[in-house]
Amino acid sequence: MTTHHTEAPERVWPATTTGERQALEQWLEFHRATLAMKCAGLTDEQLRTVSVPPSDLSLLGLVRHMAEVERGWFRKVLGGEAAPWLYADEEDADRDIRAAGGDTYEAAYAVWQAEIAEARALAAGRDLDDLGAAAHHRSGELYNLRWIYLHMIEEYARHNGHADLIRERIDGATGA
């Protein structure tokens, strides 16, 4: 069992007196860093450990899922790109969650970070009221950047709660 050596990015608490845009961006960055922290110092085998059977949810699966979510909301909805899904397909929409034996944190982390970088670039310079260039594939609705930021914060916060429980089950680590 080899421990991966990817360290989590520094997690910075959001400022308490900032404006709306900065608050949204800082909270999103905080939650992105939190998920990386929950994965730090574990082996690929540990990162593939499922939460509570029959659930397929694992820390590695969460990283893959959040790469997919970043891509969906920023590249597809905000940017209007016809980017293919990273892990999911027509036959298995939840393939991102199910990490298999050959899936590694190093590969998933690199994909996730690339999607985050693309998300930052797509959001840069846009107004919070700017509508995305494409409708969401399920709802058929258009969303503004504010809604996307709020949803991404909610999505990470919910899954970071899962990550807390999974990490505690793996090695007893709790907290922040």
PLY file of the C-alpha trace (Angstrom):
ply
format ascii 1.0
element vertex 176
property float x
property float y
property float z
element edge 175
property int vertex1
property int vertex2
end_header
0.00 0.00 0.00
1.62 3.19 -1.16
0.43 6.48 0.24
-0.11 9.09 -2.40
1.92 12.20 -1.73
-0.42 14.79 -3.15
-0.91 17.36 -0.45
-4.17 19.19 -0.18
-4.11 22.84 -1.21
-4.11 25.31 1.64
-7.66 25.85 2.80
-8.42 29.50 3.49
-11.49 30.50 5.48
-13.64 32.98 3.56
-13.45 36.61 4.64
-16.28 37.82 6.83
-16.70 41.30 5.35
-16.34 40.82 1.61
-18.78 41.45 -1.23
-21.11 38.91 -2.80
-18.88 37.78 -5.67
-15.82 37.35 -3.48
-17.85 35.52 -0.84
-19.22 33.06 -3.39
-15.81 32.42 -4.90
-14.11 32.08 -1.51
-16.72 29.62 -0.20
-16.44 27.54 -3.36
-12.63 27.46 -3.06
-12.94 26.56 0.63
-15.13 23.57 -0.18
-12.92 22.44 -3.06
-9.93 22.46 -0.71
-11.92 20.64 1.98
-12.56 17.66 -0.30
-8.86 17.50 -1.18
-8.00 17.61 2.55
-10.28 14.65 3.22
-8.36 12.64 0.62
-4.83 13.65 1.68
-2.46 10.98 2.92
-4.51 7.94 1.92
-3.67 5.12 -0.44
-5.62 4.49 -3.62
-7.07 1.40 -1.95
-8.28 3.48 1.00
-9.65 6.13 -1.34
-11.68 3.43 -3.13
-13.19 2.24 0.19
-16.97 2.51 -0.07
-18.90 4.30 2.64
-21.64 1.95 3.73
-22.64 -0.94 1.50
-24.69 -1.15 -0.62
-23.59 2.42 -1.46
-20.77 2.71 -4.01
-19.71 6.11 -2.63
-15.98 6.49 -1.90
-13.59 9.42 -1.55
-12.14 8.65 -4.98
-15.67 8.48 -6.35
-16.44 11.88 -4.84
-13.40 13.44 -6.51
-14.43 11.94 -9.85
-18.03 13.05 -9.32
-17.01 16.62 -8.51
-14.85 16.75 -11.65
-17.97 15.73 -13.57
-20.08 18.34 -11.73
-17.53 21.10 -12.36
-17.53 20.18 -16.06
-21.31 20.03 -16.28
-22.05 23.38 -14.68
-19.15 25.46 -15.91
-18.14 24.04 -19.29
-21.51 22.74 -20.46
-24.03 25.15 -18.90
-22.05 28.36 -18.40
-19.73 28.00 -21.38
-22.09 26.14 -23.70
-19.42 23.59 -24.64
-20.39 20.19 -26.03
-17.78 18.58 -23.76
-18.33 14.85 -23.31
-18.75 13.47 -19.81
-15.53 12.38 -18.17
-16.67 9.11 -16.60
-20.42 8.72 -17.07
-22.13 7.53 -20.21
-25.62 6.73 -21.48
-25.55 3.25 -19.94
-24.12 4.29 -16.58
-24.84 7.88 -15.51
-23.26 7.21 -12.09
-20.00 5.70 -13.34
-18.14 8.67 -11.84
-19.09 7.56 -8.32
-17.99 3.95 -8.80
-14.20 3.91 -8.71
-12.78 0.60 -9.93
-9.55 -1.14 -8.96
-7.49 0.50 -11.70
-8.71 4.03 -10.94
-6.13 6.18 -9.15
-6.33 9.32 -7.10
-3.45 10.85 -9.05
-5.39 10.57 -12.31
-8.73 11.66 -10.81
-7.12 14.57 -8.96
-5.45 15.83 -12.16
-8.76 15.70 -14.05
-10.60 17.40 -11.16
-8.02 20.19 -10.93
-8.13 20.72 -14.71
-11.91 21.09 -14.53
-11.60 23.53 -11.63
-9.08 25.60 -13.61
-11.44 25.63 -16.59
-14.35 26.63 -14.32
-12.36 29.55 -12.90
-11.42 30.70 -16.40
-15.01 30.49 -17.66
-16.36 32.46 -14.69
-13.65 35.14 -14.74
-14.89 38.53 -15.82
-18.54 37.50 -15.97
-21.26 39.22 -14.02
-23.17 37.11 -11.49
-26.35 37.81 -13.46
-24.88 36.51 -16.74
-26.82 33.54 -18.06
-25.04 30.41 -19.13
-24.74 29.77 -22.86
-26.66 26.47 -22.74
-29.61 24.97 -20.93
-29.00 22.25 -18.35
-29.35 18.79 -19.88
-31.95 17.61 -17.33
-34.01 20.70 -16.52
-33.82 22.47 -19.86
-33.42 25.73 -17.91
-30.84 28.48 -18.24
-28.91 29.43 -15.10
-27.00 32.54 -14.14
-23.51 32.47 -12.68
-24.80 33.35 -9.20
-27.07 30.27 -9.20
-24.21 28.08 -10.46
-21.89 29.30 -7.69
-24.55 28.74 -5.05
-25.31 25.28 -6.37
-21.63 24.33 -6.51
-21.17 25.43 -2.88
-24.21 23.35 -1.90
-22.98 20.35 -3.91
-19.52 20.43 -2.34
-20.89 21.03 1.17
-23.22 18.03 0.90
-20.50 15.77 -0.45
-17.94 17.05 2.05
-20.30 15.77 4.74
-20.14 12.38 3.04
-16.35 12.71 2.85
-16.17 13.38 6.61
-17.96 10.12 7.35
-16.03 8.07 4.81
-12.68 9.38 6.07
-13.64 8.66 9.67
-14.57 5.10 8.66
-11.21 4.62 6.93
-8.80 5.81 9.60
-10.73 7.60 12.34
-9.71 11.09 11.18
-12.36 13.66 12.05
-12.75 17.40 12.08
-12.51 20.37 9.74
0 1
1 2
2 3
3 4
4 5
5 6
6 7
7 8
8 9
9 10
10 11
11 12
12 13
13 14
14 15
15 16
16 17
17 18
18 19
19 20
20 21
21 22
22 23
23 24
24 25
25 26
26 27
27 28
28 29
29 30
30 31
31 32
32 33
33 34
34 35
35 36
36 37
37 38
38 39
39 40
40 41
41 42
42 43
43 44
44 45
45 46
46 47
47 48
48 49
49 50
50 51
51 52
52 53
53 54
54 55
55 56
56 57
57 58
58 59
59 60
60 61
61 62
62 63
63 64
64 65
65 66
66 67
67 68
68 69
69 70
70 71
71 72
72 73
73 74
74 75
75 76
76 77
77 78
78 79
79 80
80 81
81 82
82 83
83 84
84 85
85 86
86 87
87 88
88 89
89 90
90 91
91 92
92 93
93 94
94 95
95 96
96 97
97 98
98 99
99 100
100 101
101 102
102 103
103 104
104 105
105 106
106 107
107 108
108 109
109 110
110 111
111 112
112 113
113 114
114 115
115 116
116 117
117 118
118 119
119 120
120 121
121 122
122 123
123 124
124 125
125 126
126 127
127 128
128 129
129 130
130 131
131 132
132 133
133 134
134 135
135 136
136 137
137 138
138 139
139 140
140 141
141 142
142 143
143 144
144 145
145 146
146 147
147 148
148 149
149 150
150 151
151 152
152 153
153 154
154 155
155 156
156 157
157 158
158 159
159 160
160 161
161 162
162 163
163 164
164 165
165 166
166 167
167 168
168 169
169 170
170 171
171 172
172 173
173 174
174 175
